[in-house]
Amino acid sequence: MDLFDKTRSDIGPLGQYSVFHGYFTFPKLEGELGSRMKFMGKERIVWSVNNYLGLGNHPEVRKVDGEASQDWGLAYPMGSRMMSGESSHHERLERELAEFVQKKEAMLLNFGYQGIMSLIDAILDRQDVVVYDKDCHACIYDGIRMHVGRRLSFGHNDISSLERQLERAEKFAEKTGGGILVISEGVFGMRGEQGKLKEIVALKEKYSFRLLVDDAHGFGTLGATGAGAGEEQGVQEHIDLYFSTFAKSMASIGAFVAGDPDVIKYLRYNTRSQIFAKSIPMPIIMGVLKRLELIKGNTEFKDQLWRNVRMLQDGLKENGFDIGNTNSCVTPVYMKGTPLEAGAMVKDLRENYDVFCSVVLYPVVPKEVILLRLIPTAAHTIEDIELTIHAFSEVARKLKAGEYDGTQGQNLMN
Ligand SMILES: Cc1ncc(COP(=O)(O)O)c(C=O)c1O
């Protein structure tokens, strides 16, 4: 059989959605990054972009991004940091990031996804046990898949399930002489629930483990200084490895991990995705330094973000919407309906109300549940929020009245 036969007969679980290419999958949002962007040639209110603090299009940020590209080009430094791609600016950014998230040392990662995968691989040996929340992001799953030792998952944010797995993990580790790594997230990006970091940390009294937290959605948005979910819950110092990406609040690309100096040094010399891959280009480094300078000691962006979050979440609740258990900026709206109804409703939202948001369906949520996911940012306006709540009320009423039945759904692309 030709290896490529499958590419024509079975395009995979996500591939089935390729009929919606350009609309539900791979849609093009055009124009300046902000709360209003063009989709299919018309301005829409956008709720799908993780530009939480609105920094992506901040004039000072744009200036530095542009100037740094002029000054350095996109190539420098070349090679991996270990071989030829080191610079004092990379080192400075690491020092400043470590300070910001209240850790002793930090290491840059050229991409978040590959970075965290690879650091999970680096820190775990065959005799170690990894215990992870079953709702963790795909990049954590992929990191865990590389681990040849014991892998145990616990129910999402279910502390008694975690405790049961820690008991099993300890028995295994006693036999092998290995250690235990627990992995959770600061904020679970689909439903907006913070990981129960305080409760997880409390288990350190009883069990011996190290804690890795992926705080992609918490960095910059939570905690008094913006240091994330650990700071928000008062346990930042008990997170042994703190990870975040630059792809959300920092509106850039790249990532970092922070922790104790000996652990970071170990990771520098053992994280294969960094040792054997190119260093982050200088314009990205200079741009992230600028973003960090803007948010350090200045909560103006975070305060504006949270004013918008509260207005949106309170407004949705007051209008009878179920937003689940979010305790972060991520705002899920749960409705009951079929995937076809969901498609027709989102199409109506986009085309007749000019509201662009993402829709999440089974298997991420149970069958018959529609999750519309809104990401408020500091860049949204009161008008954006009011128009969106009005649009949601309208489409929810139509959904209940059965107006998005199969017939409409089948004509999604018309
Ligand atoms: C929770 C979480 N971890 C990691 C990543 C991967 O980060 P990056 O986009 O920098 O590769 C993402 C997505 O951006 C994410 O949502």
PDBQT file of the ligand as one rigid body, heavy atoms in Angstrom, charges set to zero:
ROOT
HETATM    1  C1  LIG A 501      -1.600  26.243  27.475  1.00  0.00    +0.000 C 
HETATM    2  C2  LIG A 501      -0.667  26.422  26.304  1.00  0.00    +0.000 A 
HETATM    3  N1  LIG A 501       0.598  25.968  26.409  1.00  0.00    +0.000 NA
HETATM    4  C3  LIG A 501       1.468  26.093  25.386  1.00  0.00    +0.000 A 
HETATM    5  C4  LIG A 501       1.106  26.677  24.197  1.00  0.00    +0.000 A 
HETATM    6  C5  LIG A 501       2.092  26.723  23.068  1.00  0.00    +0.000 C 
HETATM    7  O1  LIG A 501       2.712  27.947  22.986  1.00  0.00    +0.000 OA
HETATM    8  P1  LIG A 501       3.295  28.551  21.615  1.00  0.00    +0.000 P 
HETATM    9  O2  LIG A 501       2.148  29.108  20.856  1.00  0.00    +0.000 OA
HETATM   10  O3  LIG A 501       4.271  29.555  22.090  1.00  0.00    +0.000 OA
HETATM   11  O4  LIG A 501       3.973  27.429  20.865  1.00  0.00    +0.000 OA
HETATM   12  C6  LIG A 501      -0.192  27.174  24.054  1.00  0.00    +0.000 A 
HETATM   13  C7  LIG A 501      -0.626  27.849  22.796  1.00  0.00    +0.000 C 
HETATM   14  O5  LIG A 501      -0.197  28.892  22.406  1.00  0.00    +0.000 OA
HETATM   15  C8  LIG A 501      -1.103  27.047  25.142  1.00  0.00    +0.000 A 
HETATM   16  O6  LIG A 501      -2.362  27.509  25.049  1.00  0.00    +0.000 OA
ENDROOT
TORSDOF 0
